Amino acid sequence: MDWTNPLTEKRCRPCEGGVAPFKDEEIRIGLSLVPGWALAGGKIERKFGFRDYDQTLEFVNAVADLAKQEDHHPEISFGYKACTVRYWTHAIVGLSENDFICAAKVNQMPGPV
């Protein structure tokens, strides 16, 4: 994996057909590049806090827009002042570069307090 280019400058690529899930070392490196994210149950996740429901919902919608742009869809759960975003690559039943690309882009979004 080429980790030299910033993740935020990359685009997600289809992972079907021969792409292997990341190994532990690749996951460790990927997590070092996306502050705030952690490995949980084979997925990477981050919890975000907000000042109110409107701000939370704006963030959720921004993450959904990113998912459409990258064609890589997270699991999102949210409530009044909090949101959790989880990424993993369904097609390979594991983690791929796409998960870390999207996590890095989510980290750039305005909103969380």
C-alpha positions as semicolon CSV with decimal commas, in nm:
position;residue;x (nm);y (nm);z (nm)
1;M;0,000;0,000;0,000
2;D;0,128;0,346;-0,087
3;W;0,081;0,563;0,221
4;T;0,292;0,852;0,088
5;N;0,005;1,048;-0,067
6;P;-0,241;1,214;0,171
7;L;-0,556;1,006;0,211
8;T;-0,772;1,313;0,154
9;E;-0,633;1,346;-0,198
10;K;-0,723;0,988;-0,294
11;R;-1,050;0,847;-0,427
12;C;-1,213;0,519;-0,332
13;R;-1,179;0,233;-0,579
14;P;-1,399;-0,073;-0,624
15;C;-1,274;-0,358;-0,404
16;E;-1,441;-0,656;-0,563
17;G;-1,236;-0,926;-0,729
18;G;-0,905;-1,010;-0,574
19;V;-0,854;-0,730;-0,321
20;A;-0,745;-0,871;0,014
21;P;-0,848;-0,715;0,346
22;F;-0,578;-0,518;0,526
23;K;-0,349;-0,706;0,761
24;D;-0,280;-0,583;1,116
25;E;0,023;-0,373;1,017
26;E;-0,169;-0,194;0,741
27;I;-0,454;-0,126;0,983
28;R;-0,208;0,014;1,239
29;I;-0,055;0,247;0,980
30;G;-0,398;0,351;0,853
31;L;-0,520;0,432;1,204
32;S;-0,211;0,646;1,264
33;L;-0,323;0,863;0,971
34;V;-0,680;0,920;1,091
35;P;-0,674;1,075;1,440
36;G;-0,969;0,991;1,659
37;W;-1,057;0,665;1,483
38;A;-1,024;0,327;1,654
39;L;-1,055;-0,037;1,561
40;A;-1,374;-0,194;1,697
41;G;-1,505;-0,533;1,595
42;G;-1,314;-0,542;1,267
43;K;-1,432;-0,194;1,169
44;I;-1,292;0,153;1,222
45;E;-1,514;0,394;1,408
46;R;-1,520;0,740;1,553
47;K;-1,769;0,911;1,781
48;F;-1,844;1,279;1,729
49;G;-2,012;1,524;1,966
50;F;-2,221;1,826;1,866
51;R;-2,386;2,120;2,035
52;D;-2,740;2,032;1,919
53;Y;-2,952;1,808;1,699
54;D;-2,940;2,040;1,398
55;Q;-2,560;2,036;1,393
56;T;-2,563;1,656;1,432
57;L;-2,802;1,613;1,142
58;E;-2,598;1,847;0,918
59;F;-2,292;1,634;0,987
60;V;-2,478;1,308;0,917
61;N;-2,600;1,450;0,585
62;A;-2,245;1,559;0,494
63;V;-2,115;1,207;0,567
64;A;-2,397;1,065;0,352
65;D;-2,299;1,300;0,066
66;L;-1,939;1,183;0,096
67;A;-2,059;0,821;0,080
68;K;-2,239;0,893;-0,248
69;Q;-1,936;1,073;-0,394
70;E;-1,693;0,796;-0,300
71;D;-1,941;0,509;-0,353
72;H;-1,831;0,378;-0,014
73;H;-2,099;0,367;0,252
74;P;-2,050;0,372;0,630
75;E;-2,274;0,268;0,911
76;I;-2,397;0,586;1,080
77;S;-2,582;0,602;1,410
78;F;-2,684;0,928;1,571
79;G;-2,894;1,094;1,834
80;Y;-2,952;1,437;1,980
81;K;-2,591;1,554;2,023
82;A;-2,379;1,263;1,903
83;C;-2,294;1,055;1,599
84;T;-2,087;0,741;1,545
85;V;-1,947;0,660;1,201
86;R;-1,816;0,310;1,121
87;Y;-1,634;0,201;0,808
88;W;-1,543;-0,139;0,671
89;T;-1,546;-0,278;0,320
90;H;-1,846;-0,505;0,278
91;A;-1,722;-0,662;-0,047
92;I;-1,408;-0,804;0,116
93;V;-1,546;-0,843;0,469
94;G;-1,260;-0,643;0,615
95;L;-1,079;-0,312;0,601
96;S;-0,935;-0,155;0,287
97;E;-0,773;0,171;0,187
98;N;-1,122;0,303;0,106
99;D;-1,217;0,295;0,473
100;F;-0,920;0,511;0,569
101;I;-0,971;0,749;0,275
102;C;-1,327;0,815;0,390
103;A;-1,227;0,843;0,757
104;A;-0,967;1,106;0,665
105;K;-1,225;1,300;0,465
106;V;-1,477;1,282;0,750
107;N;-1,210;1,422;0,982
108;Q;-1,191;1,732;0,760
109;M;-1,563;1,807;0,787
110;P;-1,671;2,104;0,993
111;G;-1,910;2,062;1,279
112;P;-1,799;1,842;1,565
113;V;-1,733;2,015;1,896
